C-alpha cells in the first residue's frame, strides 16, 4: 500500500511537470503551507530520492533552484533548511530601511503622518484584489537618516493579511519589518522610475517640487492574496550608498559615498565598504585603504587577509625575511592577518583593496577578474570590486552596469554564473567570496 505522502508528484497537477519541477513544487508547496518553519531542517536529498523515485541529480537541481530563489539555505554536510523571511526578502530585493541605515552606522527615526482605516477606491481595490469600498489600512511615514528626511513611504495594506497593522507603533519598528513577521511573503512586483515628487511628498521630504526622485511602487503577495502596495519616494540627491538593484538583488556600495577613517599613525585612511553579518562583530570585512607613508600593517590575529593594489605604483610587504612586491599587475596577496607585515611604498601613495575573514568563521578568496571568463563559486556570499565601469551578467538575468570604484555584493549567490563582458587583461577588478563554516 502506498501512503498518501509517498508519491505526491503523481497528482494531476504535478504530473504535468518535469521530474525536478515536481520535487521543487512539492517543497515549495510545503514551505508556503508552513510545513517547515524558517531555519528548520528539511528532508534530505536521499529521502527525496526515495520518496520520488528520481535521481540524486534531479533532486539536487530542484534544491539548487529553490536556493537561487532564496527559499532555502544549504550547509555542506549538514542539509537543507527553510530560509528565514529576511532571506526570502533579500531575493525579492525587499530590505528593511531601518536595517540599511543602521548598517551604515547611522541613526534612523520615523515620523508617522497618517495611520488609519479607509475605504478602497476602485483603482486601489483592483490592486489589492478587494471589492470597491472595502476596508484598507493606510499609513504615510517619512523615514529619516541622521535627522535628514530620506524616504516617504505611502502604503496601503490588506487588513486580512495584517489585522493588527493600525495598532503597531511605527516609530519603534517599520511596516516592512512588521509585515515580514506576520505574513508569508511569496512574490513581489515592482515599477521603478526617476520622476518628480508630488507637492505633498516634496513638502514632507523638505525638497523642491522639481527635485528628481527615485520612485518605487512595490506590491507584495502571499500565496493567495495581495498583502500591500507601497509608493516609496527618495530624493535622488540623498539616494543611499547601499542601494539594491531590483533586477539582480545585488547590494551596491560606491567608494565615493563611504566616509574615510584616518589611521591612528596618520599614515593613511580606510573606507569600510562591507561587513558581514550586519550585527555584532564582523566575520568578513571588505575595505579600501589609501597608504600614504611607509609603516607596519595592523595585526589581526585569527584573520585570513587578502590584499590587492588598485591604484598607484604598488608596495613591498615584508614578511619575516621575505619581501613581496604587490602592484596593480600582480595577483592579490594572501597572508595571515596576525603577521602585520611592514609596508614600503614603491612610489607615491596607493589605494588598495582588502578582504579579511575570521578564519574560524569561514573561507575567503580573492582573484583577479578574467576577461570573458565565467566565475562560478559554491560560496553563498560573493562580491565584485571594480575601479572602472563594468557590465555584470549573472546567470541569464538582465545585465547590470556597475560604476567605477564600486563594490557589488550578494549574500545568496552560491553556484551562480558571474561574468563581465567588457573586461580585458588590464582591467583592475576582483572577484571575492566567503564560505561560512558549518555552525557559524
Secondary structure, DSSP 8 states (H G I E B T S, - for coil): ---TTTTGGGSTTGGGS-HHHHHHHHHHHHHHTTSS-TT-B---HHHHHHHHT--HHHHHHHHHHHHHTTSEEEETTTEEEE--HHHHHHHTT---HHHHHHHTT--EEEEEEEEEEEE--HHHHHHHT--TT-EEEEEEEEEEETTEEEEEEEEEE-TTT-TTGGGS-TTTS-HHHHHHHHS---EEEEEEEEEE--HHHHHHHT--TT-EEEEEEEEEE-SSSEEEEEEEEEEGGG--SEEE-TTT--EEEEGGGS--EE-TTSSEEEEEEEEESSSSS-SEEEEEEEE-S-EE----TTEEEEEEEEESS-EEEEETTEEEEE-TTS--EEEEGGG--EEEESSS-EEEEEEEEETTTEEEEEEE--TT--EE-S-SEEEEEESS-EEEEETTS--EEE-SSEEEEESS-TT-EEEETT--TT--EEEEEEEE-TT-
